[in-house]
Amino acid sequence: MGLIISLLIWALIGWAAGKIMGSSYVWWLNIIIGIVGGWLGGALLGSFLNLGEIAGISIGGVVTGIIGAVLLIFIIRLIKK
């Protein structure tokens, strides 16, 4: 159950980053971008954003995941050019 919830959160993180960056990747690529972006954001920002939790979901984790996914989309665009 925890894995399914994590995948849904990662998918939403990837979707949100795609909307912010105006990209149109397919849903499964959004999940991958969300997973890698969440890791990247967590690695870069660490525990700087300790914003608490809502229903067991870390707000700081979601924010750093979105930041990481946006950064990942930016890097992908630079490489594709």
DORO-153685 format. One record per residue (C-alpha): residue number from 1; chain; z, x, y; residue in three letters. Coordinates in steps of 0.05 Angstrom, whole numbers, plus 5000, padded with zeros to 4 digits. Each point is the difference from the previous one (the first is absolute). Layout:
N
<resi = NUM&chain = A&c3 = Z&c1 = X&c2 = Y&resn = ALA>
...
//
This chain:
81
<resi = 1&chain = A&c3 = 5000&c1 = 5000&c2 = 5000&resn = MET>
<resi = 2&chain = A&c3 = 5017&c1 = 5056&c2 = 5049&resn = GLY>
<resi = 3&chain = A&c3 = 4932&c1 = 5034&c2 = 4988&resn = LEU>
<resi = 4&chain = A&c3 = 4963&c1 = 4935&c2 = 5015&resn = ILE>
<resi = 5&chain = A&c3 = 5038&c1 = 4991&c2 = 5065&resn = ILE>
<resi = 6&chain = A&c3 = 4988&c1 = 5073&c2 = 5019&resn = SER>
<resi = 7&chain = A&c3 = 4925&c1 = 4992&c2 = 4987&resn = LEU>
<resi = 8&chain = A&c3 = 4999&c1 = 4938&c2 = 5043&resn = LEU>
<resi = 9&chain = A&c3 = 5036&c1 = 5035&c2 = 5057&resn = ILE>
<resi = 10&chain = A&c3 = 4953&c1 = 5060&c2 = 4994&resn = TRP>
<resi = 11&chain = A&c3 = 4940&c1 = 4954&c2 = 5000&resn = ALA>
<resi = 12&chain = A&c3 = 5027&c1 = 4967&c2 = 5064&resn = LEU>
<resi = 13&chain = A&c3 = 5011&c1 = 5068&c2 = 5031&resn = ILE>
<resi = 14&chain = A&c3 = 4928&c1 = 5020&c2 = 4984&resn = GLY>
<resi = 15&chain = A&c3 = 4975&c1 = 4933&c2 = 5026&resn = TRP>
<resi = 16&chain = A&c3 = 5039&c1 = 5007&c2 = 5065&resn = ALA>
<resi = 17&chain = A&c3 = 4975&c1 = 5071&c2 = 5010&resn = ALA>
<resi = 18&chain = A&c3 = 4929&c1 = 4976&c2 = 4988&resn = GLY>
<resi = 19&chain = A&c3 = 5008&c1 = 4945&c2 = 5052&resn = LYS>
<resi = 20&chain = A&c3 = 5030&c1 = 5049&c2 = 5050&resn = ILE>
<resi = 21&chain = A&c3 = 4943&c1 = 5050&c2 = 4989&resn = MET>
<resi = 22&chain = A&c3 = 4946&c1 = 4946&c2 = 4994&resn = GLY>
<resi = 23&chain = A&c3 = 4977&c1 = 5024&c2 = 4931&resn = SER>
<resi = 24&chain = A&c3 = 4971&c1 = 4956&c2 = 4946&resn = SER>
<resi = 25&chain = A&c3 = 5020&c1 = 5032&c2 = 4934&resn = TYR>
<resi = 26&chain = A&c3 = 5004&c1 = 4959&c2 = 4936&resn = VAL>
<resi = 27&chain = A&c3 = 5068&c1 = 4974&c2 = 4977&resn = TRP>
<resi = 28&chain = A&c3 = 5012&c1 = 5053&c2 = 4947&resn = TRP>
<resi = 29&chain = A&c3 = 4985&c1 = 5055&c2 = 5049&resn = LEU>
<resi = 30&chain = A&c3 = 5051&c1 = 4969&c2 = 5047&resn = ASN>
<resi = 31&chain = A&c3 = 5052&c1 = 5006&c2 = 4945&resn = ILE>
<resi = 32&chain = A&c3 = 4983&c1 = 5074&c2 = 4990&resn = ILE>
<resi = 33&chain = A&c3 = 5001&c1 = 5012&c2 = 5075&resn = ILE>
<resi = 34&chain = A&c3 = 5067&c1 = 4964&c2 = 5004&resn = GLY>
<resi = 35&chain = A&c3 = 5030&c1 = 5041&c2 = 4944&resn = ILE>
<resi = 36&chain = A&c3 = 4975&c1 = 5067&c2 = 5026&resn = VAL>
<resi = 37&chain = A&c3 = 5014&c1 = 4980&c2 = 5072&resn = GLY>
<resi = 38&chain = A&c3 = 5071&c1 = 4979&c2 = 4982&resn = GLY>
<resi = 39&chain = A&c3 = 5012&c1 = 5068&c2 = 4968&resn = TRP>
<resi = 40&chain = A&c3 = 4967&c1 = 5036&c2 = 5058&resn = LEU>
<resi = 41&chain = A&c3 = 5040&c1 = 4962&c2 = 5052&resn = GLY>
<resi = 42&chain = A&c3 = 5064&c1 = 5011&c2 = 4962&resn = GLY>
<resi = 43&chain = A&c3 = 4986&c1 = 5074&c2 = 4994&resn = ALA>
<resi = 44&chain = A&c3 = 4982&c1 = 5008&c2 = 5073&resn = LEU>
<resi = 45&chain = A&c3 = 5054&c1 = 4956&c2 = 5031&resn = LEU>
<resi = 46&chain = A&c3 = 5054&c1 = 5006&c2 = 4947&resn = GLY>
<resi = 47&chain = A&c3 = 5062&c1 = 4963&c2 = 5021&resn = SER>
<resi = 48&chain = A&c3 = 4985&c1 = 4997&c2 = 5075&resn = PHE>
<resi = 49&chain = A&c3 = 4989&c1 = 4925&c2 = 4997&resn = LEU>
<resi = 50&chain = A&c3 = 5062&c1 = 4971&c2 = 4968&resn = ASN>
<resi = 51&chain = A&c3 = 4990&c1 = 4928&c2 = 5023&resn = LEU>
<resi = 52&chain = A&c3 = 5039&c1 = 4965&c2 = 4945&resn = GLY>
<resi = 53&chain = A&c3 = 4978&c1 = 4951&c2 = 4947&resn = GLU>
<resi = 54&chain = A&c3 = 4978&c1 = 4928&c2 = 4996&resn = ILE>
<resi = 55&chain = A&c3 = 5005&c1 = 4968&c2 = 4932&resn = ALA>
<resi = 56&chain = A&c3 = 5005&c1 = 5069&c2 = 4967&resn = GLY>
<resi = 57&chain = A&c3 = 4937&c1 = 5027&c2 = 5034&resn = ILE>
<resi = 58&chain = A&c3 = 5009&c1 = 5060&c2 = 5044&resn = SER>
<resi = 59&chain = A&c3 = 4970&c1 = 4986&c2 = 5069&resn = ILE>
<resi = 60&chain = A&c3 = 4996&c1 = 5074&c2 = 5014&resn = GLY>
<resi = 61&chain = A&c3 = 4963&c1 = 5011&c2 = 4935&resn = GLY>
<resi = 62&chain = A&c3 = 4949&c1 = 4946&c2 = 5018&resn = VAL>
<resi = 63&chain = A&c3 = 4991&c1 = 5029&c2 = 5071&resn = VAL>
<resi = 64&chain = A&c3 = 4992&c1 = 5071&c2 = 4974&resn = THR>
<resi = 65&chain = A&c3 = 4953&c1 = 4975&c2 = 4946&resn = GLY>
<resi = 66&chain = A&c3 = 4955&c1 = 4966&c2 = 5052&resn = ILE>
<resi = 67&chain = A&c3 = 5001&c1 = 5062&c2 = 5044&resn = ILE>
<resi = 68&chain = A&c3 = 4982&c1 = 5043&c2 = 4940&resn = GLY>
<resi = 69&chain = A&c3 = 4944&c1 = 4953&c2 = 4978&resn = ALA>
<resi = 70&chain = A&c3 = 4971&c1 = 4997&c2 = 5070&resn = VAL>
<resi = 71&chain = A&c3 = 5002&c1 = 5076&c2 = 5002&resn = LEU>
<resi = 72&chain = A&c3 = 4966&c1 = 5002&c2 = 4932&resn = LEU>
<resi = 73&chain = A&c3 = 4944&c1 = 4953&c2 = 5022&resn = ILE>
<resi = 74&chain = A&c3 = 4991&c1 = 5044&c2 = 5062&resn = PHE>
<resi = 75&chain = A&c3 = 4995&c1 = 5063&c2 = 4956&resn = ILE>
<resi = 76&chain = A&c3 = 4950&c1 = 4965&c2 = 4953&resn = ILE>
<resi = 77&chain = A&c3 = 4957&c1 = 4982&c2 = 5060&resn = ARG>
<resi = 78&chain = A&c3 = 5000&c1 = 5072&c2 = 5024&resn = LEU>
<resi = 79&chain = A&c3 = 4980&c1 = 5025&c2 = 4932&resn = ILE>
<resi = 80&chain = A&c3 = 4944&c1 = 4948&c2 = 4992&resn = LYS>
<resi = 81&chain = A&c3 = 4968&c1 = 5023&c2 = 5065&resn = LYS>
//
